Structures are given as structure tokens and as C-alpha cells.
Amino acid sequence: MQNLARVQSPRVIRIGGGIASELPEVLAQLGLSRPLIVTDANLIKIGHVKRLTDILGDTAWGLFDEVVEDPTDACVDAGLAALGAHDYDCIIGFGGGSPIDTAKAVSFMAVNPGHVRDYKAPAQIDRCGLPVIAIPTTGGTGSELTRWCVITDTDQPEKYNLSGLACVATAALIDWTFTTTKPARITADTAVDSLTHAIEAYVSKRAHPYTDAFALSAMPLIATHVRTACSDPENGPAREALMLAASQAGMAFSNASVALVHGMSRPIGAHFHVAHGLSNAMLLPAVTAFSVDAAPARYATVARVMGWAQNGDTDVVACGKLIEGLRVLNDDLGVPSPSALGHTADDQMLHLMAGQALASGSPQNNPRVPSEDEIVALYKEMW
């Protein structure tokens, strides 16, 4: 039987170059006037936060700029303290996935008891806190449109998914002009993160025609434009395409879920602090090769829509071209292996990571559901 579509998305979505200038109008539309900006120090350094506060003009805003990459429960606690220091009526998540995810977690933890780990998936967090306005600056995670956020535990190294209505931003302003300052490495990593979202949403056991439409639109945009955006950072059409693709892929995976790559990727980030998009890129070719035989028609369509296979190719040929295309893309984008970064993992660590991957629930959405030993073998292959 066809999966049912149960779609959650922001109430307000505005997309386009310069659209951030409409922030005051969006706040007024929602009856809001006292935002706490949740961001990181780098965005202050490069001037993006000043650009945002200039747009806010006389609006009474506050600032929390202590977000770290792969935000932790401690980061969320610090954000909660900042939120409680003044009478704010909304939160602006400004930056990549880390600030936006932190903003979401600060919002719902302000009204839900306990520790953030108490709410990890499959729990659904439906008691909502203050409205969150998401303004992405990286064009990768798609967090501005999803019902997910990811937080890292400091006591027991683990990245956990958090999901539910409380993780959906109230508004999203998607302005590609913020992304022209991204270095090539971050551009590559966030683009492959988006590509992984789109591919996994399309092959997920929870895929639906609604999510397929977003995934199939996002994939060719990324395949066509990622190399240009990395080599020519101020190329407007390439940046715009990647930002649009990130949002489309976000809508796709938010409502169809991710699969094995993400399940395996999160433990790499938790234990070795590898950027999320980079760990996805490390895994994507090997996991795709592991999975294609369980959904050859779907994977073949992925290859064809990205222009890596021809319509006349058989599914088997197209799947082979997909795997090769992903490997070539990693080579072109300079994706290293964990060992090349100096990371080592013994069998005990790999089994711990495999167990955490399975516990996340994401691998169960994969066309081919792996055992713990198969996940360990995949880790060893890509290491």
C-alpha cells in the first residue's frame, strides 16, 4: 500500500535573493517584535549578523552567539539562559544547521521539562515554545523547513534526532545572498548533505509522491551547480540553485525521513567531530553500492535525473553509473576518508557506532536494512 503523506512545514516561507529584508514585515505579520537572535561567532565576524540587525532597525532584539558546530546539550542550556534573561517573544535561528537546530531546541525546551535527551526520536515533541524564524546562510541542512533537529550529548557521545511539530520553524526566509561567503569546503559539504537528503528521501521506505517531487527537483540542481559554486563562490545562479535545492531536499527528507547514510553519519560526528555533510559524503558511495540491489528502479532514476545515466540505460547500468558518479564527485570535491583526517576506530568503537546508528531508526528506512555487522563492514570500507 502506498505510504500516506503527513506533511509539516513552516506557516510562512519566503525564498529569493534579498528576501531577508522582509524580516520586519514577517515579524509584524506574526505579531512579533522582540526576537532573540541565535547564531555563531563566525557570522558576527564576517558581518552577516550586522546585516541582519540593520534590517531589524529599531526592533528590540537580543543576541546569543555561542552556538558551536554540532550543537550540544550544553549549548542548548546556554541558549535557554539567554532566552530567560529578557522578555523575548520569538527566536531567530540565523546561520547553518547548527544555529537553526539550536534555536529550535531552545524554543521547545523552554516549555518542556527534563533534559533534551528525553525527547530523542522516536518521541514526537508537539508542545511548542516561542515561534522560530529560520534564516539559513549555508544552503545545506534544510533545517529551515524540516520537523527535525540534531543535538549532541556531552555526557555520552551521541548525536540524537529530535522531531515533531515543536521542531518546525514558524517562518523561513531563504536568502541565497548570504551563502556567497562560504568557503569551498563548507560549500561542498553542505551541498552533498543536501544531495544525501534528496537521495535518501527518494529511496526511503517512507517515500511518497509529494516528497518525490521535491527530491527529484533538488538532485539535478546540486549535480549541475555544486562544482561551480565551489570554484566560483560568488556565482549567483549556482548559489541560488544550491540554496533552493537544500530547501527542497529538506522538505523531502523531513516528510519521508533519511536512511542508512544519516544513521551511520551521526556517530562519526559525535565521536570524531567530523562535519555532518562531510561524513555523509564519506559514506554516500559505499552505502549506495550496498543498497542499490534492493531498489534498482529508484536508484536508476536518481542517476538519470542527475544526468549521470541515459534514459536508454538499463537500471543495472544506471545504478553502476550512479555509484561511479558519486565516487567521482567525492574526488572532485576533495572528500577525505576518516583515516586521512587522522581518525582511528577499533572494532569496539565501530560496533558502538553501529549500535547507535541502528538505534536512531534511520537505517530501518533504507531499501536494504543492514545488520550491525554489515554496518561495521561499511564503516571499515569507507574508513
BELKAZI-V420643 format. One record per residue. RES is the residue in three letters. PHI is phi in whole degrees, -180 to 180 (none if undefined). OMEGA is omega as a letter, one per 30 degrees, with the letter a starting at -180 (none if undefined). NEAR is the number of other C-alpha atoms within 12 Angstrom. Layout:
RES|PHI|OMEGA|NEAR  RES|PHI|OMEGA|NEAR
//
This chain:
MET|none|a|7  GLN|-64|l|10  ASN|-60|l|16  LEU|-86|l|15  ALA|-96|l|20  ARG|-122|a|21  VAL|-99|l|24  GLN|-126|l|29  SER|-156|l|32  PRO|-60|l|29  ARG|-71|a|22  VAL|-124|l|27  ILE|-130|l|30  ARG|-126|a|30  ILE|-131|l|32  GLY|150|l|26  GLY|-62|a|24  GLY|85|a|22  ILE|-66|l|24  ALA|-61|l|37  SER|-65|l|26  GLU|-90|l|28  LEU|-55|l|37  PRO|-58|l|29  GLU|-65|l|22  VAL|-67|l|31  LEU|-59|l|33  ALA|-64|l|16  GLN|-60|a|15  LEU|-92|l|22  GLY|72|a|14  LEU|-115|a|28  SER|-152|a|27  ARG|-131|a|29  PRO|-85|l|40  LEU|-99|l|41  ILE|-86|l|46  VAL|-107|a|49  THR|-154|l|42  ASP|-126|a|34  ALA|-64|a|23  ASN|-64|a|23  LEU|-71|l|34  ILE|-71|a|23  LYS|-59|a|14  ILE|-89|l|19  GLY|95|a|16  HIS|-68|a|31  VAL|-66|l|32  LYS|-62|l|21  ARG|-59|a|21  LEU|-69|a|37  THR|-69|l|27  ASP|-63|l|18  ILE|-63|a|23  LEU|-70|l|28  GLY|59|a|17  ASP|-84|l|12  THR|-60|l|22  ALA|-80|a|23  TRP|-115|l|31  GLY|-121|a|28  LEU|-136|l|36  PHE|-122|a|37  ASP|-117|a|31  GLU|-103|l|29  VAL|-67|l|40  VAL|-109|l|32  GLU|-63|a|30  ASP|54|a|40  PRO|-57|a|42  THR|-105|l|37  ASP|-61|l|35  ALA|-65|l|25  CYS|-63|l|33  VAL|-63|l|42  ASP|-61|l|30  ALA|-65|l|27  GLY|-65|l|41  LEU|-62|l|35  ALA|-64|l|21  ALA|-64|l|28  LEU|-64|a|36  GLY|-77|a|23  ALA|-76|a|14  HIS|-144|a|19  ASP|-90|l|19  TYR|-83|l|28  ASP|-117|l|26  CYS|-166|a|41  ILE|-129|l|47  ILE|-103|l|51  GLY|-88|a|49  PHE|-123|l|50  GLY|146|l|46  GLY|-81|a|46  GLY|-62|a|47  SER|-65|l|43  PRO|-63|a|49  ILE|-68|l|53  ASP|-64|l|54  THR|-63|l|53  ALA|-59|l|59  LYS|-62|a|53  ALA|-66|l|58  VAL|-61|a|47  SER|-61|a|47  PHE|-78|l|41  MET|-75|l|35  ALA|-70|a|31  VAL|-124|l|22  ASN|-116|a|22  PRO|-76|l|14  GLY|88|a|14  HIS|-101|a|24  VAL|-59|l|39  ARG|-65|l|32  ASP|-65|a|21  TYR|-113|a|30  LYS|-67|a|30  ALA|-55|g|26  PRO|-89|l|19  ALA|-58|l|22  GLN|-112|a|22  ILE|-97|a|32  ASP|-110|l|22  ARG|-84|a|23  CYS|-90|l|27  GLY|-97|a|30  LEU|-62|l|37  PRO|-58|l|40  VAL|-113|l|48  ILE|-107|a|48  ALA|-99|l|54  ILE|-128|a|55  PRO|-77|l|49  THR|-123|a|48  THR|-117|a|49  GLY|63|a|52  GLY|-146|a|51  THR|-72|a|55  GLY|73|a|52  SER|-59|a|55  GLU|-61|a|56  LEU|-116|a|49  THR|-97|l|45  ARG|-103|a|41  TRP|-129|l|46  CYS|-147|a|47  VAL|-128|a|45  ILE|-126|a|46  THR|-101|l|38  ASP|-84|a|29  THR|-88|a|22  ASP|-82|a|14  GLN|-135|a|16  PRO|-44|a|25  GLU|-160|l|36  LYS|-99|l|39  TYR|-121|l|43  ASN|-79|l|40  LEU|-127|a|37  SER|-145|l|38  GLY|137|a|31  LEU|-59|a|34  ALA|-70|l|37  CYS|-97|l|48  VAL|-97|l|48  ALA|-62|l|46  THR|-75|l|40  ALA|-143|l|40  ALA|-133|l|39  LEU|-114|a|47  ILE|-109|a|46  ASP|-119|a|39  TRP|-66|a|39  THR|-64|l|35  PHE|-71|a|36  THR|-89|a|43  THR|-69|l|31  THR|-91|a|28  LYS|-70|l|33  PRO|-66|a|18  ALA|-59|a|27  ARG|-62|a|28  ILE|-70|l|34  THR|-59|a|42  ALA|-63|a|43  ASP|-64|a|41  THR|-70|l|46  ALA|-67|l|54  VAL|-70|l|52  ASP|-58|l|48  SER|-62|a|54  LEU|-62|l|55  THR|-64|l|51  HIS|-56|a|53  ALA|-66|a|52  ILE|-64|a|58  GLU|-67|l|52  ALA|-63|a|46  TYR|-72|a|48  VAL|-96|a|44  SER|-60|l|41  LYS|-65|l|32  ARG|-104|l|32  ALA|-63|a|39  HIS|-148|l|29  PRO|-52|l|23  TYR|-64|a|28  THR|-74|l|38  ASP|-57|a|38  ALA|-61|l|25  PHE|-68|a|35  ALA|-63|a|46  LEU|-70|l|40  SER|-78|a|33  ALA|-71|a|47  MET|-58|a|45  PRO|-67|l|33  LEU|-61|a|36  ILE|-71|a|47  ALA|-59|a|40  THR|-78|a|26  HIS|-112|a|33  VAL|-65|a|43  ARG|-66|l|31  THR|-64|a|27  ALA|-63|l|39  CYS|-72|a|33  SER|-85|a|21  ASP|-132|a|21  PRO|-57|a|29  GLU|-99|l|22  ASN|-73|a|23  GLY|-59|a|25  PRO|-59|l|25  ALA|-68|l|32  ARG|-64|l|44  GLU|-62|a|37  ALA|-63|a|39  LEU|-67|l|51  MET|-66|l|48  LEU|-63|a|45  ALA|-62|l|47  ALA|-61|l|54  SER|-70|l|53  GLN|-63|l|46  ALA|-64|l|51  GLY|-62|l|52  MET|-63|a|46  ALA|-65|a|49  PHE|-76|l|51  SER|-60|a|50  ASN|-110|l|42  ALA|-119|l|41  SER|76|l|47  VAL|-89|a|46  ALA|-137|a|43  LEU|-66|a|50  VAL|-56|a|56  HIS|-68|l|50  GLY|-59|l|46  MET|-81|a|51  SER|-72|a|46  ARG|-59|l|44  PRO|-63|l|44  ILE|-63|l|43  GLY|-67|a|36  ALA|-67|a|34  HIS|-92|a|31  PHE|-124|l|27  HIS|55|l|27  VAL|-84|a|30  ALA|-55|a|38  HIS|-58|a|44  GLY|-63|l|43  LEU|-68|l|40  SER|-67|l|40  ASN|-61|a|48  ALA|-62|l|45  MET|-57|a|45  LEU|-89|a|42  LEU|-57|a|46  PRO|-64|a|37  ALA|-67|a|32  VAL|-68|l|45  THR|-64|l|42  ALA|-60|l|31  PHE|-66|a|31  SER|-101|a|37  VAL|-59|a|35  ASP|-65|a|25  ALA|-87|l|24  ALA|-153|a|27  PRO|-60|a|27  ALA|-65|a|25  ARG|-68|a|32  TYR|-65|l|42  ALA|-63|l|36  THR|-63|l|36  VAL|-57|a|43  ALA|-63|a|37  ARG|-69|a|29  VAL|-68|l|30  MET|-87|l|31  GLY|81|a|23  TRP|-92|l|29  ALA|-139|a|26  GLN|-95|l|21  ASN|-60|a|18  GLY|-80|l|12  ASP|-69|l|20  THR|-66|l|19  ASP|-60|a|26  VAL|-63|l|25  VAL|-64|a|25  ALA|-63|l|31  CYS|-64|l|34  GLY|-62|l|30  LYS|-67|l|31  LEU|-63|a|40  ILE|-61|l|32  GLU|-65|l|22  GLY|-63|l|27  LEU|-67|l|34  ARG|-67|l|27  VAL|-64|l|20  LEU|-60|l|31  ASN|-60|l|32  ASP|-62|a|18  ASP|-64|a|21  LEU|-92|l|29  GLY|66|a|23  VAL|-77|a|33  PRO|-86|l|27  SER|-87|l|27  PRO|-57|a|29  SER|-65|l|20  ALA|-66|l|14  LEU|-88|l|17  GLY|91|a|13  HIS|-92|l|18  THR|-126|l|19  ALA|-147|l|23  ASP|-85|a|15  ASP|-60|a|17  GLN|-62|l|13  MET|-64|a|22  LEU|-64|l|28  HIS|-70|l|25  LEU|-61|a|27  MET|-64|l|36  ALA|-63|l|38  GLY|-64|l|27  GLN|-66|l|34  ALA|-61|a|39  LEU|-65|a|33  ALA|-66|a|26  SER|-69|a|34  GLY|91|a|30  SER|-63|a|38  PRO|-59|a|37  GLN|-70|l|28  ASN|-86|a|29  ASN|-71|l|38  PRO|-56|l|34  ARG|-115|a|28  VAL|-86|a|29  PRO|-87|l|30  SER|-85|l|20  GLU|-61|a|26  ASP|-64|l|21  GLU|-67|l|26  ILE|-66|l|36  VAL|-58|l|29  ALA|-63|l|23  LEU|-67|l|31  TYR|-58|a|41  LYS|-64|a|27  GLU|-63|a|21  MET|-87|a|32  TRP|-67|none|24
//
